């Protein structure tokens, strides 16, 4: 069976999930091929793609020092030779993967063709210059388009492991529904809702009816979740510290009734799993105005996405780095727990 590589050197879960439709489109187009995904470990791609039998994930280095670059050159060259990779799709402007593929005798080397990358590619149909500064998903869409692969939708679709789903179902079968996923963490302080606001929201919702609240985050955030639970000790609803590994997190979200929380990897997971997702957008604009702006509403119009925005204030420019973000008091702090609770109520959750 033919082996094709896909280079996706992006950092986070959200970045990877936005590119999942492109991976699926290639797999659908080339049904006789196996695929080797090259990406960063922070994407959790191995867990996200565990349901795909023809896809294998290989994690690449996170740093870009001279030593690591030389080391990775030979690692990938050996990998390409071992797997007998005959074609590579490079979803990035860097010449690195094109150069490694060239010296690994990969016959077909397809990429954007930006700058010096085109020297090392085998294709001659390159990305139009007007897309050079576009969002990565826009570049990727056009990249497949010029290679005669067309998508009807760019909405990511994710599956949960049946085994893990059954384990979660068995473990929490006595816990009352609705199940509410609380995404309390974020890597960017400017798009993180204050803990006090989150606690107030839980108290407001608890007064309306009984829920089971699952606090999700990385295992490193367990102490933060415990603090939230401690400060909500007088409520009737059950609160569970659910800072699990990725496979259990996916299975738990897939069986929940809705998600409420920050714009982070967990909100992207919720959307991809087809769960109603309330995202508190005080530090970043909604996805329909950023990554999916060119595809909304024709190719991206998720019925699960419910953005919650400040009534006043300034939304962060999505092209800015975190350190250049607007301060919390001009963004996230303007979204009050009462506003969020009312929106949840209006959506009958």
N, C-alpha and C positions, 0 to 999 in steps of 0.2 A: 504494500500500500504506500502511496506517495506521502511524503511528509512535508508540510508547509509550516514555516515559522511566522509568528505575528509578534512584532516588537511594539510594546505599549509601556514605555518607561515613565509612567506617571506614578504619583505618590500615594494617593488615598483611595478609600473605598468608593467615594462618590465619583472620582475621576474614572475609575475602572468601570463602574456600573454604567456611566454614560456611553462607554465604548462597547458594552456587552452586545447591543444590537448589531454592531459591525462584525464582531466575532461570529455571532450566530448567522449573519448573512453570508460570510465566507464559508462557514461549515455547511450551510444549506446549498450554496452554489457548487462547492467542490465536495460532493458526497463520498467520493472515493479516496479522499485524503484524510490523514491524521494531522492534528495541529499541535504545535509547540508554542505556548504563550511565554514570552519573555517580559517580565514585569517586576515591580518592586514588592517586597514582602508585606509592606504596610497596606497593600490593596486586599490582602487575604484572598487572593484569586484562587488558591487551591481549594478553599472551602466554598467559595462562591460558584466554582465550576465543577464541583464534585459530582453533579448529576450528568455531566457531559462525558460520555465514554470515549469519544474520539479526541479528547483534548487533554494535553498534559501541560502542567505549569512549571516553569523553571524561573526561580528568583534570581535577579541580577543584583549587582552591588548598589548600595545606596550612596556611596561617596564617589568623588571624581578626582582623586589624587592620581599622580602619575603612576605610583605603584599599583593602585587598585585597577587602573585602566589597563596596564600591561598584563596584570594577572587575569583580568576578565577577558582580554583579547584571546588568550590561550585557552581559558575555560570554555568560552563560547565556540572557538574554533574546533576544539575537541568534541564538543557537544554536537555541532553541526555535522561533523564527519561521522560520529557514532550513529546519529539518528538518520543520516543520509538525507539531509534537508535539501530539497531541490528548488524551493521557492520561499522567499521571505517578503512579507508585507510590513513595511516600516511606517508606523503611525507617529512619526516624529520628524523634525527637521534636521536633527543631528546627523552628521556623516558616519558616526561611530559604527552603527550596525551595518551600514552599507559596506564600509571598509572591511570589517570582520567577515562579512558574507563573501566578499570578493576573494579574500585570501583563503576562504574555506571551500572555494569552488562551488558555491551555490549558484546554480545556473540563472535563475530568474530573481532579480533583486529590484523590488518595486517600492518606490518611496515618493515623497512629495517633490523632490528635485529642487529644494531651496538651497541656494548657495553652492558650496563645494560638494554637497551630497550627490548632486546629479552626475558628477564625474564617475562615481562608483556604482551607479545604477545601470540596469540592463534595459529599463523602459525609457521611452522617449516622450511619453505623454505626461507632462508635469503639471503641477498645480498652478492655476492662474495667479499672478502676482497680487491680485486684489484680495486673496485669501491669506496672504502671508501673516497678517496680524489678527486674524480671526480667532475665535475660541477654538480650542482643539477639536471639539465635536464637529464644528463647521468644516475644518480642514479635512477631517476623517470622512465626512459625508461626501465631499467633493472628490476626495482621493478615490473612493470606491466608484463614484459616478463616472470618472474619466476612464475607469477600468471596466465599465459596463456592468457594474453591480449596483442595483437600485433598491432602495428601501422604501416600504410603504409606511413605516413608523419608526421613530427613534426612541420609543418608550422601552426601557429595560424590563425584561421579564425574568424573574428568578424563581427557582424551585427550592423547596426545603426537603431534606432527607426524610423519607418516611419513617426510618428507624428512629431518628432523633425526635421527630414529631410525636411518635407513639410514646417515647420515653417522657417527654414533656407533658403530654396528655395524662399519662399515668401518675406522674409526680404531683400534678396540680389539679387532679380531677375533683377534689373536694373544695376547691377555691371558687368562690362565687363569680359569676359573670355579671356585667361586662369586664373583660380584661383590658386594662389600659397600660400601654407602654409609655414610660416617661423617659425621654432622652435628655438627660440632665448635663451631659458633658459636651465639651468642644475643645478643639485645639487653639481656638482664637477667642480671647477674653471678650472682644468687642461683639461677638455674636453668641455670647453665653448669657442666658437669663439668670438673674440673681437668685440665689438659693431661697432667700426670704419670699420672693415672688412665687416660686415653685411650691413652697410649703403653703402659702396662702391659697393658691389654686387648688391644691389637694384638699384643703379644708373646705373650700367652697363646694367643690364637686361632691365631697363626702356628705355634706348636709342635704344634698339633693337626692342621693340614693347610694346604696352600697356598691362599691367597685372592688376589684383587686388591682392594685397598682404595682407594676413591675418596673423597678428602677434599673435601666440598662446602661452599661458603660463597659470599659475595658476592666479586666481583673485588677488593674492598678488603682481603679477608682472605687473599690469596695468600701474604703473608709469614708469617702464622701457620701456614698449611698447610705451607710449606717448612720451618719450624722443627720441626714434628712429624715430617716425613719425615727430616730430618737426625738426629733423636734415635731413629729406628727403622732406622738404616742396617745393622744386623746381622741383619735378618730375611730369611727365604727368599721371602716373598710380595712382590708388587709393590705399591707405594703410588703413587698418582697425584694430583697437585695438580689438582683439578677445580673450582676457583673460577671457574665460567663465568658467562655471562649466563643469564637465566631459561629461554629456549627450549632451550638445550643441556642445562641442568640437568634439566629435565623429561624430556627424551629419555633421558638417562643413567639417572635413577632408574627409569624405566619398564622398563629392561632389566636391572635389578639383581636379585639374589636376596633381599636383605633390607637394611633400614636399621637403624642403631643410632646413637643420639645424643640430643641435648637436645630439650626441648619447644620447638620453634621452627617457622618457616615451612616448612623442609625436611621436618620430620616430618609436617606436614599434607599436603604434596605427595605424600609417599610413600603415605600412607593413601588419598588420593584416586585415586592411580594403581593401587591394588590390590596393593601390595607389602607383604610382612610387615614390620612396623614395631615395633622395640623402642625405647620412649621412656623415658629416664632421668628419672623424676619425683621429684626430691629437693626441688625448690622449688615445684612446683605439683602439685595432685592430678590424677589421670587424667581424661581428657575425659568419661568416664562419670559422674564425680562433679561436673563443672563444667558446661561448655557443653551437654553432652548429657544431663544428669542427669534431665530431665523426659521424655526420649525413650528412655532405656535400660530394658529391652532391646527393646521392641516396635518402635520406629522407628529406633533406632540400636543396632546390635550387630555392629560390624565384626569380621570374622574375621581381619583383618590387624593389629589393634591388640594389642600385648603391652606393657602398662605395667610398668616396673621401679621398685619402691618401696623406701625405706629400711626395714630391719627394725625400727628404732626411730626416734624423732625426731618432729618436727612438720612437717606439710605446710602450705604457705602457704594462707591464705584467698584464694580466687580473686578476691575483690572488692577486695583491697588493692592499692595501687600498688607499683611495684618498690622504692621507697625504704623502704616499710614491711614489706618481706619479711623472713622469718626469715634469719639468717645462714647462709652455706654450711656451716659446721661442724655445724649442727643439721639440715641437709637433704641437699644433694648429696654432701657428704663422707662420709656414712654408707653410701652405696652403693659398695661396693668392686668393683674390676675382676673379682675371682674370682666374686663373686655374679652379675655380669652375664654372664660367660663361661659359667657353669653354666646359666643360664636360656636362653642361646642354644643350648647343647648339648642341653638337654631338648626344645627345639623343632626338633631335627634340622637345624640350620643350620650 
